[in-house]
Amino acid sequence: MKEIAIVGGGPAGALCGERLASAGFKVTIFDERLAWEKPCGGGLTYKAIEEYPFLLDSPHPKKIIRTAELISSRGHRARFEMNRPIVIYARKVLNGLLLDRAVAAGCSTICARVTSVNTNAKQVRLTAGGEEQVSDFVVLAAGARNQLLADSTALGAQDLEMTLGYFVPTEEDILKVKFLKEFEGYLWSFPRADHLSVGICARMGQATSQQLRRHLDAFVLEEKIPTSGAQLYSHVLPSPQAKTIRGRRIVGRNWAMAGDAAATVDPITGEGLYYALRSGDLLAQALAAGVPEEYPEKLRAAFSADLEFAANIAKKVFRGKFVGGAITTRMVQLLNYSPAFRDLVRDVFSGSQNYRTLKRRLWNQLGITIAEFAHSLLDPRRIAVGATPASENESSQ
């Protein structure tokens, strides 16, 4: 195996290409747009920065966010300082950064749409821009709905979510997330270097685009976000079920999938960038070692088992009840009153707290959380002034 074609120049494809070219392979990346703006938050958690420090050190425009605010469906708010910052890029900038690194490592890029891939012969044959290309192996990193291979299937509606939002030409320093009642998804406001990405995501079929637009516009109004010059967007992203994460075929004799195509997305938060980068990296490692068949097990050991667990609890997180109220509402309330719970949420935001050990940690510190909550509610100073507690320069509303 010497020549590798990569279909898709996003984070998964670009990092996979960089790693393979650095290992001595001849790599060609095909993408009809190459670096382009994708409608999503664009956030990179600390686990991504820790794994790939160049994402923080690069001179490219980005926003480093240290403050987050969660808002419940009933309007409760909790603002807190993150112990590890989130780095937010515009996707066009991030894709360009990663493609530049791939080219510097030796990759070739072809700005053309791939319309067919044939893996039946000894060599892979692709049609890109009307011309036939050949390679020894093909990496499919062209998104969740690509149907280029007969050996694989695109993600269906049950594994997708709809996003709707605005790019708003204004600046902000606080990341905001709002939950809605009985709603599997959330609203967000993510500050970027020179604009805001404000949007809503929901499981496919849960709400119409008109309903999502009403929720989004109400959020924009509530948060006093100026809409002059705002650009509306809509996009479909993966939100995989547990059985899809567990059973999706992502590698064959001379092909493999990475990123969204491999359903490497957090079903609760919707975070995909870290998993796209990591999947591309792990695939490159397997190919460089000559054992592409070990790629699925590498993914499972790294994170897909955790994502499968997340998919099993996603519905309960968004629709479940705890002590008579929505779990998301109780979560926001506890953030204001319990330092121990606030530390837990900080770790979830940074990516240092995985889902499989989250339940155990919640139970282990339940007594502390309840005690802190009760103490805050009964604090004479709070009762006297009608205030909510704040610490470490944090504020709550």
C-alpha positions as CSV (number, residue, x, y, z in Angstrom):
1,M,0.0,0.0,0.0
2,K,1.7,3.2,-1.2
3,E,-1.0,5.5,-2.6
4,I,-3.9,6.7,-0.5
5,A,-6.9,8.8,-1.6
6,I,-8.8,10.7,1.0
7,V,-12.3,11.9,0.2
8,G,-13.1,15.0,2.3
9,G,-10.7,17.7,3.5
10,G,-12.3,18.4,6.9
11,P,-10.5,17.7,10.3
12,A,-10.6,13.9,10.0
13,G,-9.4,13.8,6.4
14,A,-6.8,16.5,6.7
15,L,-5.2,15.1,9.9
16,C,-5.3,11.6,8.6
17,G,-3.6,12.8,5.4
18,E,-0.9,14.7,7.4
19,R,-0.1,11.7,9.5
20,L,0.1,9.4,6.5
21,A,2.2,11.7,4.3
22,S,4.6,12.1,7.2
23,A,4.8,8.3,7.4
24,G,5.9,8.2,3.7
25,F,2.6,7.5,1.9
26,K,1.6,9.3,-1.3
27,V,-1.6,11.0,-0.3
28,T,-4.2,12.9,-2.3
29,I,-7.1,14.7,-0.6
30,F,-10.2,15.3,-2.7
31,D,-12.7,18.0,-1.6
32,E,-15.1,20.0,-3.7
33,R,-14.6,23.1,-1.5
34,L,-11.5,22.4,0.6
35,A,-11.5,25.0,3.4
36,W,-15.1,26.1,3.9
37,E,-17.4,27.5,6.6
38,K,-19.5,24.8,8.3
39,P,-22.5,25.7,10.4
40,C,-21.6,24.5,13.9
41,G,-20.1,25.8,17.1
42,G,-16.5,25.1,16.2
43,G,-15.5,24.4,19.8
44,L,-12.4,22.4,20.7
45,T,-12.4,21.1,24.3
46,Y,-9.2,20.8,26.4
47,K,-8.9,17.1,25.5
48,A,-8.4,18.1,21.9
49,I,-5.9,20.8,22.8
50,E,-4.0,18.4,25.0
51,E,-3.8,15.8,22.2
52,Y,-3.0,18.4,19.5
53,P,-1.3,21.4,21.1
54,F,-0.8,23.2,17.7
55,L,-4.5,24.0,17.8
56,L,-3.8,26.4,20.7
57,D,-0.4,27.5,19.6
58,S,-1.2,28.4,16.0
59,P,-1.3,32.1,15.0
60,H,-4.7,31.6,13.2
61,P,-7.7,33.7,14.5
62,K,-9.5,31.9,17.3
63,K,-11.3,32.7,20.5
64,I,-10.2,31.3,23.9
65,I,-13.2,30.9,26.2
66,R,-13.0,30.6,29.9
67,T,-16.5,31.4,31.0
68,A,-19.7,29.4,30.3
69,E,-23.3,29.9,31.2
70,L,-26.0,27.2,31.3
71,I,-29.7,28.2,31.1
72,S,-32.6,25.9,32.1
73,S,-35.9,25.7,30.3
74,R,-37.4,27.6,33.2
75,G,-34.9,30.4,33.0
76,H,-32.5,29.5,35.8
77,R,-29.0,30.5,35.0
78,A,-25.6,29.4,36.2
79,R,-22.4,31.0,35.1
80,F,-19.0,29.5,35.9
81,E,-15.3,29.7,35.1
82,M,-13.9,26.6,33.3
83,N,-10.8,25.1,34.8
84,R,-9.6,24.4,31.2
85,P,-10.5,26.8,28.4
86,I,-12.4,25.9,25.2
87,V,-10.8,27.1,21.9
88,I,-13.2,28.1,19.2
89,Y,-12.4,28.5,15.5
90,A,-14.4,29.5,12.6
91,R,-14.6,26.2,10.6
92,K,-13.2,27.7,7.5
93,V,-10.1,28.8,9.5
94,L,-9.7,25.5,11.2
95,N,-10.1,23.5,8.0
96,G,-7.6,25.8,6.3
97,L,-5.1,25.3,9.2
98,L,-5.4,21.5,9.0
99,L,-5.1,21.4,5.2
100,D,-2.1,23.6,5.2
101,R,-0.4,21.2,7.6
102,A,-1.4,18.3,5.4
103,V,0.1,20.0,2.3
104,A,3.3,20.9,4.2
105,A,3.6,17.2,5.2
106,G,3.5,16.2,1.5
107,C,-0.2,15.7,0.6
108,S,-1.6,16.8,-2.7
109,T,-5.1,18.4,-2.8
110,I,-7.6,18.3,-5.6
111,C,-10.5,20.7,-5.4
112,A,-13.1,18.5,-7.1
113,R,-16.2,16.5,-6.1
114,V,-15.8,12.8,-6.0
115,T,-18.9,11.2,-7.6
116,S,-18.0,7.5,-7.5
117,V,-15.7,5.1,-5.7
118,N,-15.1,1.6,-6.8
119,T,-13.3,-0.7,-4.4
120,N,-14.0,-4.1,-6.2
121,A,-10.7,-4.3,-8.1
122,K,-7.2,-4.6,-6.8
123,Q,-6.8,-0.8,-6.9
124,V,-9.5,1.7,-5.8
125,R,-10.9,3.8,-8.7
126,L,-12.4,7.2,-8.1
127,T,-14.1,9.7,-10.3
128,A,-13.4,13.2,-9.3
129,G,-14.3,16.2,-11.4
130,G,-15.1,13.9,-14.3
131,E,-11.6,12.3,-14.3
132,E,-10.7,8.8,-13.1
133,Q,-8.1,8.5,-10.3
134,V,-6.6,5.3,-8.8
135,S,-5.2,4.5,-5.4
136,D,-4.3,1.5,-3.2
137,F,-6.7,2.6,-0.4
138,V,-9.5,5.2,0.1
139,V,-10.4,7.0,3.3
140,L,-14.0,8.3,3.3
141,A,-14.2,11.4,5.4
142,A,-16.9,13.3,3.5
143,G,-19.6,13.6,6.1
144,A,-22.5,11.5,7.6
145,R,-24.6,11.2,4.5
146,N,-22.1,10.2,1.8
147,Q,-23.2,7.2,-0.2
148,L,-20.1,6.6,-2.3
149,L,-19.5,3.0,-1.3
150,A,-21.8,0.0,-2.0
151,D,-20.2,-1.7,1.0
152,S,-21.4,0.9,3.4
153,T,-24.6,3.0,4.1
154,A,-25.1,6.6,4.8
155,L,-26.4,7.4,8.3
156,G,-30.2,7.4,8.4
157,A,-32.6,9.9,10.0
158,Q,-32.5,8.0,13.3
159,D,-28.8,8.9,13.5
160,L,-28.9,12.5,12.5
161,E,-29.8,15.9,14.0
162,M,-30.9,19.1,12.4
163,T,-29.1,22.4,13.2
164,L,-30.3,25.9,12.4
165,G,-28.6,29.1,13.3
166,Y,-27.0,32.4,12.6
167,F,-23.5,33.8,12.1
168,V,-23.8,37.1,13.9
169,P,-21.2,39.9,13.3
170,T,-20.7,40.8,16.9
171,E,-18.3,39.9,19.7
172,E,-18.8,38.1,23.0
173,D,-16.6,36.3,25.6
174,I,-19.1,33.9,27.2
175,L,-20.2,30.6,25.9
176,K,-23.9,30.0,26.5
177,V,-26.1,26.8,26.3
178,K,-29.8,26.8,26.9
179,F,-32.0,23.7,27.4
180,L,-35.7,23.4,26.4
181,K,-38.5,21.4,28.0
182,E,-38.8,17.8,26.8
183,F,-36.3,18.5,24.0
184,E,-33.4,16.3,22.9
185,G,-31.0,19.1,21.9
186,Y,-30.1,22.6,23.0
187,L,-29.6,26.2,21.9
188,W,-26.1,27.7,21.9
189,S,-24.1,30.9,21.5
190,F,-20.4,30.2,20.7
191,P,-18.1,33.3,20.4
192,R,-15.7,33.1,17.5
193,A,-12.8,35.5,16.7
194,D,-15.0,38.1,14.8
195,H,-18.6,36.8,15.1
196,L,-21.0,34.6,17.1
197,S,-22.3,31.2,16.0
198,V,-25.8,31.1,17.5
199,G,-27.8,28.0,16.8
200,I,-30.1,25.2,17.8
201,C,-29.8,21.4,17.4
202,A,-32.4,18.7,17.7
203,R,-32.8,15.1,16.8
204,M,-34.1,14.6,13.3
205,G,-37.9,14.5,13.2
206,Q,-38.4,15.9,16.7
207,A,-39.3,19.4,15.5
208,T,-39.9,21.1,12.2
209,S,-37.5,23.7,10.8
210,Q,-40.2,26.3,11.6
211,Q,-40.4,25.3,15.2
212,L,-36.6,25.3,15.5
213,R,-36.6,28.8,14.0
214,R,-39.1,30.0,16.6
215,H,-37.0,28.6,19.4
216,L,-33.9,30.1,18.0
217,D,-35.4,33.6,17.4
218,A,-36.8,33.6,20.9
219,F,-33.3,32.8,22.3
220,V,-31.7,35.5,20.3
221,L,-34.3,38.0,21.6
222,E,-33.9,36.9,25.2
223,E,-30.1,37.2,25.1
224,K,-30.3,40.5,23.3
225,I,-28.1,39.3,20.4
226,P,-28.1,41.9,17.6
227,T,-29.2,40.3,14.3
228,S,-28.2,43.1,11.9
229,G,-26.1,41.5,9.2
230,A,-26.7,38.0,10.5
231,Q,-26.4,35.1,8.1
232,L,-28.9,32.2,8.5
233,Y,-27.7,28.6,8.0
234,S,-29.0,25.1,8.3
235,H,-27.2,21.8,8.3
236,V,-27.5,18.1,9.2
237,L,-25.1,16.5,11.6
238,P,-24.6,13.0,13.1
239,S,-26.3,12.1,16.4
240,P,-25.7,8.4,16.4
241,Q,-27.7,5.7,18.3
242,A,-25.8,3.2,20.5
243,K,-26.4,0.4,18.0
244,T,-25.0,2.5,15.2
245,I,-21.8,3.3,17.2
246,R,-21.4,-0.3,18.1
247,G,-22.3,-2.0,14.8
248,R,-21.5,0.4,12.0
249,R,-19.0,-1.1,9.5
250,I,-16.2,1.5,9.1
251,V,-13.4,-0.5,7.5
252,G,-13.1,-2.9,4.5
253,R,-10.3,-4.5,2.5
254,N,-9.2,-1.3,0.8
255,W,-11.4,1.4,2.4
256,A,-12.2,3.0,5.8
257,M,-14.3,5.8,7.2
258,A,-13.3,8.6,9.6
259,G,-15.0,11.6,11.3
260,D,-18.8,12.1,10.8
261,A,-18.9,9.3,8.2
262,A,-17.8,6.9,11.0
263,A,-20.4,8.4,13.4
264,T,-17.7,9.7,15.8
265,V,-19.8,12.3,17.5
266,D,-20.9,12.8,21.1
267,P,-24.7,12.0,21.1
268,I,-25.3,14.3,24.1
269,T,-23.2,17.4,23.5
270,G,-22.9,17.1,19.7
271,E,-19.1,17.6,20.0
272,G,-17.5,16.2,16.9
273,L,-14.2,18.0,16.2
274,Y,-12.1,16.1,18.8
275,Y,-13.5,12.8,17.6
276,A,-13.0,13.6,14.0
277,L,-9.4,14.5,14.6
278,R,-8.8,11.5,16.7
279,S,-10.4,9.1,14.3
280,G,-8.3,10.4,11.4
281,D,-5.2,10.1,13.6
282,L,-6.0,6.5,14.7
283,L,-6.8,5.4,11.2
284,A,-3.5,6.7,10.0
285,Q,-1.7,4.8,12.7
286,A,-3.5,1.6,11.7
287,L,-2.7,2.1,8.0
288,A,1.0,3.0,8.7
289,A,1.3,-0.2,10.8
290,G,-0.2,-2.2,7.9
291,V,-3.2,-3.3,10.1
292,P,-6.3,-1.3,9.0
293,E,-8.5,-4.1,10.3
294,E,-7.5,-3.0,13.8
295,Y,-8.8,0.5,13.4
296,P,-12.3,-0.2,14.9
297,E,-10.8,-1.6,18.0
298,K,-8.5,1.4,18.3
299,L,-11.5,3.7,18.1
300,R,-13.4,1.6,20.7
301,A,-10.5,1.7,23.1
302,A,-10.0,5.4,22.6
303,F,-13.6,6.7,22.8
304,S,-16.3,4.9,20.9
305,A,-17.3,2.7,23.9
306,D,-17.8,5.9,25.9
307,L,-19.9,7.4,23.1
308,E,-22.0,4.3,23.0
309,F,-22.7,4.7,26.7
310,A,-23.6,8.4,26.1
311,A,-26.1,7.4,23.4
312,N,-27.8,5.0,25.9
313,I,-28.3,7.8,28.4
314,A,-28.9,10.8,26.1
315,K,-32.7,10.6,26.2
316,K,-32.7,10.5,30.0
317,V,-30.4,13.5,30.2
318,F,-32.6,15.7,28.1
319,R,-36.0,14.3,29.1
320,G,-35.5,12.7,32.5
321,K,-36.6,13.9,35.9
322,F,-34.8,14.3,39.2
323,V,-36.4,15.2,42.5
324,G,-39.6,16.4,40.7
325,G,-37.9,18.5,38.0
326,A,-36.1,18.2,34.7
327,I,-32.6,16.8,35.0
328,T,-31.3,19.8,33.0
329,T,-33.0,22.2,35.3
330,R,-31.7,20.5,38.5
331,M,-28.2,20.5,36.9
332,V,-28.3,24.3,36.4
333,Q,-29.6,24.8,39.9
334,L,-26.9,22.6,41.5
335,L,-24.2,24.5,39.6
336,N,-25.1,27.6,41.6
337,Y,-25.2,25.9,45.0
338,S,-22.6,23.1,45.0
339,P,-18.9,23.6,44.4
340,A,-18.4,19.9,44.1
341,F,-21.0,19.6,41.4
342,R,-19.6,22.7,39.7
343,D,-16.2,20.9,39.5
344,L,-17.8,17.9,37.9
345,V,-19.5,20.0,35.2
346,R,-16.2,21.8,34.6
347,D,-14.6,18.4,33.9
348,V,-17.4,17.4,31.6
349,F,-17.0,20.6,29.6
350,S,-13.2,20.1,29.3
351,G,-13.6,16.4,28.2
352,S,-11.6,15.1,31.2
353,Q,-14.7,13.4,32.6
354,N,-15.9,10.5,30.5
355,Y,-19.5,9.2,30.6
356,R,-18.8,5.7,31.8
357,T,-17.4,6.9,35.1
358,L,-19.7,9.9,35.4
359,K,-22.5,8.0,37.2
360,R,-20.2,6.5,39.8
361,R,-18.7,10.0,40.5
362,L,-22.2,11.5,40.8
363,W,-23.2,8.8,43.4
364,N,-19.9,9.1,45.2
365,Q,-20.3,12.8,45.7
366,L,-24.1,12.9,46.1
367,G,-23.9,13.4,49.9
368,I,-21.5,16.3,49.5
369,T,-23.6,17.9,46.7
370,I,-26.8,17.7,48.8
371,A,-25.0,19.1,51.9
372,E,-23.6,22.0,49.9
373,F,-27.0,22.6,48.3
374,A,-28.8,22.6,51.7
375,H,-26.1,24.8,53.3
376,S,-26.4,27.4,50.5
377,L,-30.2,27.5,50.7
378,L,-30.0,27.9,54.5
379,D,-27.2,30.5,54.5
380,P,-28.4,33.4,56.6
381,R,-26.7,35.9,54.4
382,R,-28.5,34.6,51.3
383,I,-31.8,34.6,53.1
384,A,-31.2,38.2,54.3
385,V,-30.4,39.6,51.0
386,G,-32.2,37.2,48.6
387,A,-28.9,36.5,46.8
388,T,-27.5,33.3,45.3
389,P,-24.0,32.3,46.2
390,A,-21.0,33.1,44.1
391,S,-17.4,32.1,44.5
392,E,-14.1,32.3,42.6
393,N,-15.3,35.4,40.7
394,E,-18.3,33.5,39.4
395,S,-21.7,35.0,39.1
396,S,-25.2,33.6,38.8
397,Q,-28.6,34.9,38.0
